[in-house]
């Protein structure tokens, strides 16, 4: 496991230092003091190992809350995501998403390893709200996730608009007014 951790750390450090485009499996192997074959034993390509390195570093920054109130849980979850996305480390996700436009492996890794797990977390928070009667039981959970998290990524990637705790609270308040319990 030390070798695995060394590879993830090396890929993440290189990503922070120079961006996705300049990271290579050879550089990761050199930094981790392993062979390229060792890396390819666990990952099919550069995109996968870089994404895993990113996720390894990001995991501790994105805990899933359980306050007992769906609104509070979503505000905390989305605020943690925004804080991460706007941090120096989190800004890497913009590079990775951009790289995914031209690299099918990266695009697949972003979707399956980063976006889908975040959607599952948010979905479980909304589902708990439905179970407790806080949210409309006819609510389409997937659409609710899109309505809350879509604007965050839109601001991050398209408009550059302010992303902070105040924005998140206003966003979640507006969405919950539409999907709240009748």
N, CA and C atoms as a LAMMPS dump frame, in Angstrom:
ITEM: TIMESTEP
0
ITEM: NUMBER OF ATOMS
546
ITEM: BOX BOUNDS ff ff ff
-5.0000000000000000e+02 5.0000000000000000e+02
-5.0000000000000000e+02 5.0000000000000000e+02
-5.0000000000000000e+02 5.0000000000000000e+02
ITEM: ATOMS id mol type element x y z
1 1 1 N 0.807 -1.203 0
2 1 2 C 0 0 0
3 1 3 C 0.853 1.272 0
4 2 1 N 2.062 1.188 0.523
5 2 2 C 2.945 2.357 0.502
6 2 3 C 3.256 2.774 -0.931
7 3 1 N 3.447 1.788 -1.806
8 3 2 C 3.721 2.085 -3.209
9 3 3 C 2.524 2.784 -3.836
10 4 1 N 1.341 2.274 -3.577
11 4 2 C 0.103 2.85 -4.103
12 4 3 C -0.027 4.309 -3.647
13 5 1 N 0.19 4.547 -2.371
14 5 2 C 0.097 5.898 -1.813
15 5 3 C 1.164 6.81 -2.425
16 6 1 N 2.37 6.284 -2.622
17 6 2 C 3.453 7.077 -3.216
18 6 3 C 3.095 7.512 -4.636
19 7 1 N 2.462 6.62 -5.386
20 7 2 C 2.048 6.943 -6.757
21 7 3 C 0.971 8.022 -6.742
22 8 1 N -0.02 7.861 -5.873
23 8 2 C -1.097 8.853 -5.786
24 8 3 C -0.555 10.216 -5.362
25 9 1 N 0.328 10.211 -4.386
26 9 2 C 0.922 11.461 -3.912
27 9 3 C 1.746 12.112 -5.014
28 10 1 N 2.529 11.313 -5.72
29 10 2 C 3.352 11.847 -6.81
30 10 3 C 2.485 12.438 -7.914
31 11 1 N 1.423 11.736 -8.287
32 11 2 C 0.569 12.249 -9.367
33 11 3 C -0.097 13.554 -8.951
34 12 1 N -0.543 13.622 -7.707
35 12 2 C -1.193 14.841 -7.217
36 12 3 C -0.197 15.993 -7.13
37 13 1 N 0.985 15.732 -6.59
38 13 2 C 2 16.781 -6.476
39 13 3 C 2.381 17.328 -7.848
40 14 1 N 2.566 16.444 -8.818
41 14 2 C 2.899 16.888 -10.17
42 14 3 C 1.757 17.691 -10.78
43 15 1 N 0.541 17.272 -10.529
44 15 2 C -0.63 17.994 -11.018
45 15 3 C -0.664 19.407 -10.449
46 16 1 N -0.414 19.533 -9.153
47 16 2 C -0.384 20.856 -8.516
48 16 3 C 0.744 21.722 -9.069
49 17 1 N 1.889 21.108 -9.29
50 17 2 C 3.068 21.856 -9.724
51 17 3 C 2.968 22.355 -11.152
52 18 1 N 2.428 21.512 -12.049
53 18 2 C 2.544 21.873 -13.462
54 18 3 C 1.292 21.674 -14.299
55 19 1 N 0.213 21.176 -13.723
56 19 2 C -1.015 20.993 -14.492
57 19 3 C -1.061 19.663 -15.216
58 20 1 N -2.255 19.288 -15.617
59 20 2 C -2.503 17.977 -16.209
60 20 3 C -1.7 17.73 -17.481
61 21 1 N -1.626 18.722 -18.337
62 21 2 C -0.989 18.53 -19.643
63 21 3 C 0.46 18.069 -19.54
64 22 1 N 1.187 18.546 -18.544
65 22 2 C 2.612 18.211 -18.451
66 22 3 C 2.904 16.984 -17.595
67 23 1 N 1.889 16.476 -16.907
68 23 2 C 2.087 15.25 -16.121
69 23 3 C 2.162 14.071 -17.084
70 24 1 N 3.131 13.188 -16.853
71 24 2 C 3.235 11.951 -17.632
72 24 3 C 3.371 10.782 -16.668
73 25 1 N 3.045 9.599 -17.159
74 25 2 C 3.214 8.4 -16.337
75 25 3 C 4.691 8.236 -15.987
76 26 1 N 5.566 8.581 -16.906
77 26 2 C 7.004 8.49 -16.649
78 26 3 C 7.422 9.406 -15.49
79 27 1 N 6.915 10.636 -15.477
80 27 2 C 7.243 11.567 -14.387
81 27 3 C 6.67 11.085 -13.053
82 28 1 N 5.464 10.527 -13.099
83 28 2 C 4.859 9.993 -11.871
84 28 3 C 5.718 8.854 -11.335
85 29 1 N 6.123 7.949 -12.233
86 29 2 C 6.946 6.806 -11.831
87 29 3 C 8.269 7.273 -11.23
88 30 1 N 8.878 8.246 -11.879
89 30 2 C 10.15 8.774 -11.381
90 30 3 C 9.98 9.384 -9.986
91 31 1 N 8.946 10.191 -9.81
92 31 2 C 8.708 10.854 -8.516
93 31 3 C 8.375 9.841 -7.428
94 32 1 N 7.591 8.809 -7.781
95 32 2 C 7.177 7.798 -6.794
96 32 3 C 8.235 6.716 -6.592
97 33 1 N 9.275 6.751 -7.432
98 33 2 C 10.349 5.755 -7.376
99 33 3 C 9.821 4.34 -7.628
100 34 1 N 9.013 4.237 -8.695
101 34 2 C 8.481 2.944 -9.135
102 34 3 C 8.639 2.863 -10.647
103 35 1 N 8.379 1.689 -11.195
104 35 2 C 8.427 1.543 -12.647
105 35 3 C 7.087 1.96 -13.256
106 36 1 N 7.129 2.296 -14.544
107 36 2 C 5.873 2.596 -15.239
108 36 3 C 4.966 1.373 -15.235
109 37 1 N 5.555 0.186 -15.311
110 37 2 C 4.762 -1.052 -15.297
111 37 3 C 3.957 -1.178 -14.005
112 38 1 N 4.545 -0.743 -12.901
113 38 2 C 3.825 -0.783 -11.619
114 38 3 C 2.589 0.105 -11.683
115 39 1 N 2.726 1.271 -12.273
116 39 2 C 1.58 2.18 -12.405
117 39 3 C 0.52 1.555 -13.306
118 40 1 N 0.942 1.02 -14.443
119 40 2 C -0.021 0.426 -15.379
120 40 3 C -0.66 -0.85 -14.837
121 41 1 N -0.065 -1.432 -13.818
122 41 2 C -0.676 -2.598 -13.174
123 41 3 C -1.982 -2.191 -12.479
124 42 1 N -2.036 -0.954 -11.966
125 42 2 C -3.203 -0.48 -11.214
126 42 3 C -4.095 0.489 -11.987
127 43 1 N -3.534 1.198 -12.965
128 43 2 C -4.304 2.198 -13.709
129 43 3 C -4.103 2.006 -15.209
130 44 1 N -5.16 2.194 -16.001
131 44 2 C -5.053 1.967 -17.441
132 44 3 C -4.364 3.098 -18.199
133 45 1 N -4.352 4.308 -17.62
134 45 2 C -3.787 5.451 -18.339
135 45 3 C -3.473 6.594 -17.374
136 46 1 N -2.854 7.623 -17.914
137 46 2 C -2.481 8.79 -17.117
138 46 3 C -3.706 9.425 -16.476
139 47 1 N -4.778 9.558 -17.234
140 47 2 C -5.979 10.215 -16.713
141 47 3 C -6.481 9.534 -15.448
142 48 1 N -6.484 8.223 -15.449
143 48 2 C -7.009 7.478 -14.298
144 48 3 C -6.134 7.662 -13.062
145 49 1 N -4.825 7.594 -13.22
146 49 2 C -3.946 7.739 -12.053
147 49 3 C -3.964 9.177 -11.539
148 50 1 N -4.019 10.144 -12.439
149 50 2 C -4.085 11.541 -12.014
150 50 3 C -5.402 11.807 -11.293
151 51 1 N -6.499 11.281 -11.828
152 51 2 C -7.793 11.468 -11.175
153 51 3 C -7.788 10.825 -9.793
154 52 1 N -7.227 9.63 -9.678
155 52 2 C -7.164 8.98 -8.365
156 52 3 C -6.294 9.775 -7.389
157 53 1 N -5.198 10.338 -7.88
158 53 2 C -4.363 11.179 -7.027
159 53 3 C -5.128 12.396 -6.541
160 54 1 N -5.878 12.997 -7.444
161 54 2 C -6.706 14.15 -7.09
162 54 3 C -7.762 13.756 -6.063
163 55 1 N -8.442 12.639 -6.299
164 55 2 C -9.497 12.191 -5.384
165 55 3 C -8.938 11.793 -4.027
166 56 1 N -7.765 11.199 -4.027
167 56 2 C -7.094 10.821 -2.782
168 56 3 C -6.887 12.06 -1.915
169 57 1 N -6.449 13.142 -2.543
170 57 2 C -6.215 14.387 -1.808
171 57 3 C -7.521 15.087 -1.439
172 58 1 N -8.534 14.966 -2.29
173 58 2 C -9.797 15.682 -2.082
174 58 3 C -10.71 15.021 -1.062
175 59 1 N -10.597 13.726 -0.88
176 59 2 C -11.559 12.97 -0.062
177 59 3 C -11.745 13.55 1.334
178 60 1 N -10.676 13.932 1.97
179 60 2 C -10.769 14.443 3.342
180 60 3 C -11.442 15.805 3.403
181 61 1 N -11.461 16.512 2.287
182 61 2 C -12.026 17.863 2.269
183 61 3 C -13.525 17.874 1.998
184 62 1 N -14.116 16.725 1.665
185 62 2 C -15.523 16.691 1.273
186 62 3 C -16.321 15.67 2.076
187 63 1 N -16.416 15.858 3.4
188 63 2 C -17.197 14.914 4.206
189 63 3 C -18.691 15.048 3.916
190 64 1 N -19.439 13.98 4.16
191 64 2 C -20.887 13.98 3.954
192 64 3 C -21.552 14.23 5.307
193 65 1 N -22.262 15.357 5.44
194 65 2 C -22.865 15.702 6.731
195 65 3 C -24.146 14.917 7.014
196 66 1 N -24.511 14.861 8.274
197 66 2 C -25.803 14.297 8.679
198 66 3 C -26.262 15.031 9.935
199 67 1 N -26.867 16.207 9.715
200 67 2 C -27.333 17.031 10.83
201 67 3 C -28.743 16.66 11.265
202 68 1 N -29.41 15.838 10.44
203 68 2 C -30.805 15.509 10.721
204 68 3 C -31.782 16.421 10.005
205 69 1 N -31.267 17.41 9.271
206 69 2 C -32.107 18.344 8.518
207 69 3 C -31.54 18.442 7.099
208 70 1 N -32.343 18.071 6.105
209 70 2 C -31.871 18.022 4.72
210 70 3 C -31.324 19.364 4.247
211 71 1 N -32.018 20.444 4.532
212 71 2 C -31.559 21.766 4.106
213 71 3 C -30.15 22.034 4.63
214 72 1 N -29.943 21.824 5.919
215 72 2 C -28.621 22.062 6.512
216 72 3 C -27.566 21.147 5.9
217 73 1 N -27.926 19.875 5.696
218 73 2 C -26.974 18.927 5.11
219 73 3 C -26.542 19.367 3.718
220 74 1 N -27.505 19.782 2.897
221 74 2 C -27.18 20.202 1.53
222 74 3 C -26.362 21.49 1.55
223 75 1 N -26.71 22.439 2.404
224 75 2 C -25.93 23.681 2.493
225 75 3 C -24.488 23.361 2.895
226 76 1 N -24.313 22.505 3.878
227 76 2 C -22.959 22.135 4.317
228 76 3 C -22.213 21.41 3.197
229 77 1 N -22.87 20.429 2.58
230 77 2 C -22.245 19.649 1.503
231 77 3 C -21.848 20.552 0.334
232 78 1 N -22.773 21.395 -0.115
233 78 2 C -22.495 22.278 -1.248
234 78 3 C -21.457 23.341 -0.876
235 79 1 N -21.506 23.843 0.353
236 79 2 C -20.507 24.831 0.793
237 79 3 C -19.114 24.217 0.857
238 80 1 N -19.021 22.992 1.357
239 80 2 C -17.726 22.297 1.374
240 80 3 C -17.203 22.117 -0.044
241 81 1 N -18.095 21.749 -0.968
242 81 2 C -17.697 21.585 -2.361
243 81 3 C -17.198 22.91 -2.927
244 82 1 N -17.938 23.985 -2.696
245 82 2 C -17.539 25.298 -3.206
246 82 3 C -16.198 25.722 -2.62
247 83 1 N -16.011 25.534 -1.327
248 83 2 C -14.726 25.893 -0.708
249 83 3 C -13.583 25.103 -1.342
250 84 1 N -13.845 23.821 -1.593
251 84 2 C -12.813 23.008 -2.225
252 84 3 C -12.555 23.467 -3.661
253 85 1 N -13.623 23.666 -4.437
254 85 2 C -13.467 24.044 -5.842
255 85 3 C -12.761 25.387 -6.01
256 86 1 N -12.905 26.274 -5.046
257 86 2 C -12.284 27.595 -5.155
258 86 3 C -10.935 27.684 -4.444
259 87 1 N -10.485 26.572 -3.865
260 87 2 C -9.158 26.532 -3.243
261 87 3 C -8.111 26.287 -4.327
262 88 1 N -6.839 26.548 -4.03
263 88 2 C -5.804 26.263 -5.028
264 88 3 C -5.842 24.808 -5.508
265 89 1 N -6.056 23.87 -4.59
266 89 2 C -6.111 22.467 -4.99
267 89 3 C -7.348 22.178 -5.829
268 90 1 N -8.462 22.732 -5.417
269 90 2 C -9.715 22.474 -6.111
270 90 3 C -9.782 23.074 -7.498
271 91 1 N -9.012 24.114 -7.723
272 91 2 C -9.026 24.729 -9.057
273 91 3 C -8.504 23.77 -10.119
274 92 1 N -7.831 22.735 -9.672
275 92 2 C -7.34 21.721 -10.605
276 92 3 C -8.495 21.075 -11.349
277 93 1 N -9.65 20.959 -10.703
278 93 2 C -10.783 20.298 -11.348
279 93 3 C -11.152 21.014 -12.643
280 94 1 N -10.977 22.338 -12.69
281 94 2 C -11.237 23.068 -13.937
282 94 3 C -10.309 22.569 -15.037
283 95 1 N -9.041 22.371 -14.696
284 95 2 C -8.085 21.861 -15.682
285 95 3 C -8.454 20.451 -16.118
286 96 1 N -8.855 19.635 -15.148
287 96 2 C -9.21 18.258 -15.472
288 96 3 C -10.454 18.203 -16.351
289 97 1 N -11.452 19.016 -16.038
290 97 2 C -12.664 19.053 -16.866
291 97 3 C -12.315 19.555 -18.26
292 98 1 N -11.474 20.588 -18.331
293 98 2 C -11.036 21.089 -19.63
294 98 3 C -10.285 20.03 -20.418
295 99 1 N -9.384 19.318 -19.744
296 99 2 C -8.641 18.241 -20.402
297 99 3 C -9.55 17.128 -20.867
298 100 1 N -10.629 16.909 -20.142
299 100 2 C -11.586 15.872 -20.505
300 100 3 C -12.313 16.15 -21.808
301 101 1 N -12.302 17.407 -22.249
302 101 2 C -12.947 17.74 -23.519
303 101 3 C -12.189 17.14 -24.702
304 102 1 N -10.905 16.853 -24.495
305 102 2 C -10.064 16.345 -25.578
306 102 3 C -9.48 14.971 -25.282
307 103 1 N -9.802 14.42 -24.128
308 103 2 C -9.249 13.137 -23.699
309 103 3 C -10.387 12.296 -23.135
310 104 1 N -10.821 11.314 -23.905
311 104 2 C -11.965 10.487 -23.492
312 104 3 C -11.697 9.767 -22.18
313 105 1 N -10.463 9.353 -21.945
314 105 2 C -10.115 8.686 -20.692
315 105 3 C -10.284 9.615 -19.504
316 106 1 N -9.859 10.863 -19.677
317 106 2 C -10.008 11.851 -18.611
318 106 3 C -11.48 12.16 -18.382
319 107 1 N -12.224 12.33 -19.45
320 107 2 C -13.654 12.616 -19.327
321 107 3 C -14.37 11.512 -18.561
322 108 1 N -14.073 10.279 -18.898
323 108 2 C -14.676 9.131 -18.213
324 108 3 C -14.257 9.092 -16.744
325 109 1 N -12.989 9.368 -16.483
326 109 2 C -12.494 9.362 -15.098
327 109 3 C -13.17 10.451 -14.273
328 110 1 N -13.334 11.635 -14.837
329 110 2 C -13.997 12.729 -14.117
330 110 3 C -15.427 12.337 -13.782
331 111 1 N -16.124 11.81 -14.764
332 111 2 C -17.523 11.441 -14.552
333 111 3 C -17.669 10.333 -13.52
334 112 1 N -16.932 9.247 -13.691
335 112 2 C -17.127 8.082 -12.821
336 112 3 C -16.453 8.217 -11.466
337 113 1 N -15.347 8.957 -11.407
338 113 2 C -14.572 8.992 -10.169
339 113 3 C -14.803 10.252 -9.341
340 114 1 N -15.295 11.327 -9.969
341 114 2 C -15.5 12.568 -9.222
342 114 3 C -16.967 13.001 -9.216
343 115 1 N -17.544 13.175 -10.381
344 115 2 C -18.913 13.701 -10.466
345 115 3 C -19.93 12.715 -9.896
346 116 1 N -19.904 11.473 -10.345
347 116 2 C -20.906 10.505 -9.875
348 116 3 C -20.865 10.278 -8.36
349 117 1 N -19.693 10.132 -7.741
350 117 2 C -19.692 10.003 -6.274
351 117 3 C -20.281 11.227 -5.568
352 118 1 N -20.015 12.439 -6.083
353 118 2 C -20.606 13.641 -5.482
354 118 3 C -22.124 13.621 -5.652
355 119 1 N -22.589 13.157 -6.827
356 119 2 C -24.041 13.062 -7.068
357 119 3 C -24.674 12.037 -6.127
358 120 1 N -23.996 10.927 -5.908
359 120 2 C -24.533 9.911 -4.987
360 120 3 C -24.63 10.459 -3.568
361 121 1 N -23.618 11.205 -3.151
362 121 2 C -23.662 11.816 -1.82
363 121 3 C -24.85 12.766 -1.704
364 122 1 N -24.968 13.661 -2.683
365 122 2 C -26.07 14.629 -2.659
366 122 3 C -27.415 13.917 -2.742
367 123 1 N -27.493 12.875 -3.56
368 123 2 C -28.739 12.114 -3.68
369 123 3 C -29.152 11.486 -2.366
370 124 1 N -28.18 10.978 -1.623
371 124 2 C -28.518 10.372 -0.329
372 124 3 C -29.008 11.431 0.65
373 125 1 N -28.454 12.634 0.58
374 125 2 C -28.907 13.72 1.452
375 125 3 C -30.341 14.119 1.119
376 126 1 N -30.644 14.237 -0.17
377 126 2 C -32.007 14.585 -0.579
378 126 3 C -32.982 13.456 -0.259
379 127 1 N -32.565 12.214 -0.472
380 127 2 C -33.444 11.07 -0.175
381 127 3 C -33.787 11.02 1.31
382 128 1 N -32.817 11.325 2.158
383 128 2 C -33.112 11.376 3.598
384 128 3 C -34.145 12.457 3.893
385 129 1 N -34.057 13.576 3.187
386 129 2 C -35.035 14.648 3.364
387 129 3 C -36.429 14.217 2.948
388 130 1 N -36.52 13.437 1.874
389 130 2 C -37.815 12.9 1.438
390 130 3 C -38.346 11.938 2.493
391 131 1 N -37.492 11.04 2.978
392 131 2 C -37.905 10.054 3.988
393 131 3 C -38.414 10.721 5.261
394 132 1 N -37.832 11.847 5.621
395 132 2 C -38.239 12.543 6.841
396 132 3 C -39.412 13.491 6.604
397 133 1 N -39.896 13.572 5.353
398 133 2 C -41.024 14.443 5.05
399 133 3 C -40.649 15.903 4.864
400 134 1 N -39.364 16.188 4.771
401 134 2 C -38.917 17.572 4.583
402 134 3 C -39.022 18.008 3.131
403 135 1 N -38.96 17.049 2.226
404 135 2 C -39.016 17.336 0.796
405 135 3 C -40.165 16.57 0.164
406 136 1 N -40.676 17.113 -0.908
407 136 2 C -41.777 16.511 -1.649
408 136 3 C -41.404 15.097 -2.083
409 137 1 N -42.269 14.129 -1.772
410 137 2 C -41.955 12.736 -2.116
411 137 3 C -42.108 12.451 -3.607
412 138 1 N -42.603 13.412 -4.364
413 138 2 C -42.691 13.258 -5.823
414 138 3 C -41.47 13.869 -6.51
415 139 1 N -40.574 14.382 -5.703
416 139 2 C -39.372 15.037 -6.213
417 139 3 C -38.483 14.048 -6.964
418 140 1 N -38.017 14.454 -8.14
419 140 2 C -37.022 13.698 -8.902
420 140 3 C -35.655 14.047 -8.298
421 141 1 N -35.085 13.11 -7.561
422 141 2 C -33.824 13.355 -6.848
423 141 3 C -32.719 13.799 -7.808
424 142 1 N -32.625 13.148 -8.956
425 142 2 C -31.584 13.485 -9.922
426 142 3 C -31.73 14.93 -10.403
427 143 1 N -32.954 15.341 -10.665
428 143 2 C -33.194 16.718 -11.088
429 143 3 C -32.888 17.695 -9.949
430 144 1 N -33.219 17.32 -8.723
431 144 2 C -32.89 18.155 -7.569
432 144 3 C -31.391 18.373 -7.45
433 145 1 N -30.625 17.314 -7.669
434 145 2 C -29.159 17.429 -7.641
435 145 3 C -28.704 18.416 -8.713
436 146 1 N -29.243 18.266 -9.924
437 146 2 C -28.882 19.17 -11.019
438 146 3 C -29.209 20.622 -10.678
439 147 1 N -30.376 20.832 -10.055
440 147 2 C -30.808 22.199 -9.735
441 147 3 C -29.915 22.841 -8.678
442 148 1 N -29.364 22.052 -7.781
443 148 2 C -28.499 22.601 -6.728
444 148 3 C -27.05 22.718 -7.193
445 149 1 N -26.517 21.655 -7.765
446 149 2 C -25.084 21.623 -8.069
447 149 3 C -24.747 22.142 -9.464
448 150 1 N -25.704 22.088 -10.391
449 150 2 C -25.467 22.606 -11.737
450 150 3 C -25.044 24.069 -11.742
451 151 1 N -25.762 24.944 -11.018
452 151 2 C -25.361 26.353 -10.999
453 151 3 C -23.965 26.591 -10.415
454 152 1 N -23.558 25.744 -9.502
455 152 2 C -22.209 25.877 -8.927
456 152 3 C -21.163 25.636 -10.011
457 153 1 N -21.327 24.547 -10.76
458 153 2 C -20.359 24.256 -11.818
459 153 3 C -20.477 25.251 -12.97
460 154 1 N -21.681 25.759 -13.222
461 154 2 C -21.862 26.78 -14.254
462 154 3 C -21.055 28.031 -13.9
463 155 1 N -21.16 28.462 -12.663
464 155 2 C -20.37 29.629 -12.239
465 155 3 C -18.875 29.324 -12.269
466 156 1 N -18.506 28.132 -11.826
467 156 2 C -17.095 27.756 -11.798
468 156 3 C -16.489 27.757 -13.198
469 157 1 N -17.203 27.157 -14.151
470 157 2 C -16.638 26.915 -15.476
471 157 3 C -16.989 27.961 -16.531
472 158 1 N -18.124 28.655 -16.359
473 158 2 C -18.594 29.529 -17.424
474 158 3 C -18.543 31.017 -17.079
475 159 1 N -19.187 31.406 -15.992
476 159 2 C -19.343 32.842 -15.743
477 159 3 C -18.292 33.434 -14.826
478 160 1 N -17.686 32.6 -13.984
479 160 2 C -16.738 33.125 -13.012
480 160 3 C -17.412 33.924 -11.91
481 161 1 N -18.733 33.785 -11.795
482 161 2 C -19.474 34.493 -10.753
483 161 3 C -19.031 34.054 -9.367
484 162 1 N -19.397 34.85 -8.388
485 162 2 C -19.007 34.59 -7.006
486 162 3 C -19.504 33.231 -6.54
487 163 1 N -18.612 32.466 -5.952
488 163 2 C -18.943 31.185 -5.325
489 163 3 C -18.493 31.267 -3.878
490 164 1 N -19.459 31.411 -2.982
491 164 2 C -19.142 31.477 -1.563
492 164 3 C -20.313 30.916 -0.759
493 165 1 N -20.169 30.927 0.557
494 165 2 C -21.21 30.365 1.423
495 165 3 C -22.541 31.084 1.26
496 166 1 N -22.501 32.395 1.073
497 166 2 C -23.726 33.174 0.905
498 166 3 C -24.469 32.743 -0.359
499 167 1 N -23.727 32.581 -1.451
500 167 2 C -24.338 32.123 -2.7
501 167 3 C -24.965 30.742 -2.519
502 168 1 N -24.246 29.842 -1.881
503 168 2 C -24.754 28.48 -1.682
504 168 3 C -26.048 28.507 -0.875
505 169 1 N -26.062 29.262 0.191
506 169 2 C -27.27 29.306 1.026
507 169 3 C -28.453 29.872 0.241
508 170 1 N -28.215 30.928 -0.532
509 170 2 C -29.28 31.514 -1.351
510 170 3 C -29.754 30.513 -2.409
511 171 1 N -28.828 29.831 -3.041
512 171 2 C -29.164 28.838 -4.056
513 171 3 C -30.007 27.715 -3.463
514 172 1 N -29.543 27.13 -2.37
515 172 2 C -30.26 26.011 -1.753
516 172 3 C -31.628 26.468 -1.244
517 173 1 N -31.702 27.666 -0.694
518 173 2 C -32.993 28.199 -0.236
519 173 3 C -33.976 28.275 -1.397
520 174 1 N -33.535 28.816 -2.524
521 174 2 C -34.414 28.941 -3.685
522 174 3 C -34.835 27.587 -4.231
523 175 1 N -33.923 26.649 -4.299
524 175 2 C -34.267 25.312 -4.793
525 175 3 C -35.226 24.627 -3.828
526 176 1 N -34.952 24.703 -2.542
527 176 2 C -35.812 24.037 -1.556
528 176 3 C -37.217 24.629 -1.529
529 177 1 N -37.371 25.9 -1.873
530 177 2 C -38.713 26.47 -1.963
531 177 3 C -39.517 25.761 -3.045
532 178 1 N -38.826 25.278 -4.074
533 178 2 C -39.505 24.567 -5.153
534 178 3 C -39.712 23.089 -4.883
535 179 1 N -38.84 22.466 -4.087
536 179 2 C -38.952 21.017 -3.878
537 179 3 C -39.342 20.653 -2.46
538 180 1 N -39.644 21.656 -1.658
539 180 2 C -40.01 21.398 -0.27
540 180 3 C -41.295 20.602 -0.152
541 181 1 N -41.553 20.131 1.038
542 181 2 C -42.762 19.36 1.322
543 181 3 C -43.982 20.256 1.185
544 182 1 N -45.061 19.709 0.623
545 182 2 C -46.299 20.491 0.445
546 182 3 C -47.089 20.559 1.721
